[in-house]
Amino acid sequence: MYNKILIASALNQGFSDRALQTAKLLISKDGKIIVAHVMEPVNNVVQSFVTEDVKTKAHDKIKEMMAERTNDDAIESEILHGQAGREISKYAEKIGADCIIIGSHKPGLEDFFLGSTSSRVVRHSKCSVHVLR
């Protein structure tokens, strides 16, 4: 059983109900589940065309989607900014998570066994990582 589980959510690839179910099975009685989504920076060329209003609307939409999908007052949600693999690992360490649950898409040749984000999280996290296919 784990005391604090971080679910790494990729909303653009569909939020996994399976990740929540898995977390609920693995969490201790008084444990805490946190769902985090990472907003990656926009490409530098595109950055100059994206207004603050668009960024704010995107942030608000992600927050709304996370609230709809977690639909549980006992589950916290957090929006992180930066490179997904790095930010998930850093945030897990910051909050003292003892397990990260992350999905892995069907990979291409460059990341044959795991997706690139899940691969980075597995390699760099200091806690247990549960990868869902």
C-alpha positions as CSV (number, residue, x, y, z in Angstrom):
1,M,0.0,0.0,0.0
2,Y,1.1,3.5,-0.8
3,N,0.5,6.7,1.2
4,K,0.7,9.2,-1.6
5,I,0.1,8.4,-5.3
6,L,0.7,10.8,-8.1
7,I,-1.3,10.0,-11.3
8,A,0.4,11.5,-14.4
9,S,-2.5,12.5,-16.6
10,A,-2.2,13.0,-20.4
11,L,-5.5,14.7,-21.2
12,N,-4.7,15.0,-24.9
13,Q,-4.5,11.1,-25.0
14,G,-7.5,10.5,-22.9
15,F,-7.6,10.3,-19.1
16,S,-7.5,6.8,-17.9
17,D,-10.2,5.6,-15.6
18,R,-8.0,2.6,-15.2
19,A,-5.3,4.8,-13.6
20,L,-7.8,6.1,-11.0
21,Q,-9.0,2.5,-10.3
22,T,-5.5,1.3,-9.9
23,A,-4.6,4.2,-7.6
24,K,-7.7,3.4,-5.4
25,L,-6.6,-0.2,-5.2
26,L,-3.0,0.7,-4.2
27,I,-3.6,3.6,-1.8
28,S,-3.6,3.1,2.0
29,K,-6.7,3.8,4.0
30,D,-5.6,7.3,4.9
31,G,-3.6,7.9,1.7
32,K,-3.8,10.7,-0.8
33,I,-4.2,10.6,-4.6
34,I,-3.1,13.6,-6.7
35,V,-3.7,13.8,-10.4
36,A,-1.3,16.0,-12.4
37,H,-1.3,17.2,-16.0
38,V,1.7,18.9,-17.5
39,M,1.3,21.8,-20.0
40,E,4.3,21.6,-22.2
41,P,5.7,24.9,-23.6
42,V,4.7,26.0,-27.0
43,N,7.3,25.8,-29.8
44,N,9.4,29.0,-29.9
45,V,8.2,29.9,-33.4
46,V,4.5,29.5,-32.4
47,Q,5.1,31.2,-29.0
48,S,5.1,34.7,-30.5
49,F,1.6,34.1,-32.0
50,V,0.0,32.8,-28.8
51,T,-1.5,35.5,-26.6
52,E,-1.8,35.3,-22.8
53,D,-5.5,35.1,-23.2
54,V,-5.2,31.9,-25.2
55,K,-2.8,30.4,-22.6
56,T,-5.2,31.3,-19.8
57,K,-8.1,29.8,-21.6
58,A,-6.1,26.6,-22.3
59,H,-5.1,26.4,-18.6
60,D,-8.8,26.9,-17.5
61,K,-10.0,24.3,-19.9
62,I,-7.5,21.7,-18.6
63,K,-8.5,22.5,-15.0
64,E,-12.2,22.0,-16.0
65,M,-11.4,18.7,-17.8
66,M,-9.5,17.4,-14.8
67,A,-12.3,18.3,-12.4
68,E,-14.8,16.4,-14.7
69,R,-12.7,13.3,-15.0
70,T,-11.6,12.9,-11.4
71,N,-15.1,13.8,-10.0
72,D,-14.0,13.1,-6.4
73,D,-13.4,15.6,-3.7
74,A,-10.8,13.3,-2.1
75,I,-8.6,13.5,-5.2
76,E,-6.5,16.6,-5.7
77,S,-5.5,17.9,-9.1
78,E,-2.5,20.0,-10.2
79,I,-1.4,21.6,-13.4
80,L,2.4,21.6,-14.0
81,H,4.4,23.5,-16.6
82,G,7.4,22.3,-18.5
83,Q,8.7,19.1,-20.0
84,A,6.4,16.2,-18.9
85,G,8.9,13.5,-17.9
86,R,11.0,16.0,-15.9
87,E,8.1,17.8,-14.2
88,I,6.3,14.6,-13.2
89,S,9.5,13.3,-11.5
90,K,10.3,16.6,-9.8
91,Y,6.7,17.1,-8.6
92,A,6.5,13.6,-7.2
93,E,9.7,14.2,-5.2
94,K,8.5,17.6,-4.0
95,I,5.2,16.3,-2.6
96,G,6.8,13.1,-1.2
97,A,4.9,10.7,-3.5
98,D,5.8,7.1,-2.9
99,C,4.2,5.9,-6.2
100,I,3.6,7.4,-9.7
101,I,1.0,5.9,-12.0
102,I,1.6,6.7,-15.6
103,G,0.3,5.4,-18.9
104,S,2.3,4.4,-21.9
105,H,1.1,4.8,-25.5
106,K,1.9,2.3,-28.2
107,P,5.5,3.3,-29.0
108,G,7.4,3.8,-32.2
109,L,10.9,2.5,-32.8
110,E,12.5,5.4,-30.9
111,D,10.8,4.3,-27.7
112,F,10.2,0.7,-28.3
113,F,9.2,-0.6,-24.8
114,L,7.7,2.5,-23.2
115,G,6.6,5.9,-24.4
116,S,9.2,8.6,-24.1
117,T,7.5,10.4,-21.1
118,S,6.9,7.2,-19.2
119,S,10.4,6.1,-19.9
120,R,11.9,9.3,-18.5
121,V,9.7,9.0,-15.4
122,V,10.8,5.4,-14.8
123,R,14.5,6.3,-15.2
124,H,14.5,9.5,-13.1
125,S,11.9,9.1,-10.4
126,K,13.0,8.3,-6.8
127,C,9.8,6.4,-6.0
128,S,8.0,3.4,-7.4
129,V,6.4,3.8,-10.9
130,H,3.4,1.8,-12.0
131,V,3.2,1.9,-15.8
132,L,-0.2,1.1,-17.4
133,R,-0.4,0.0,-21.0
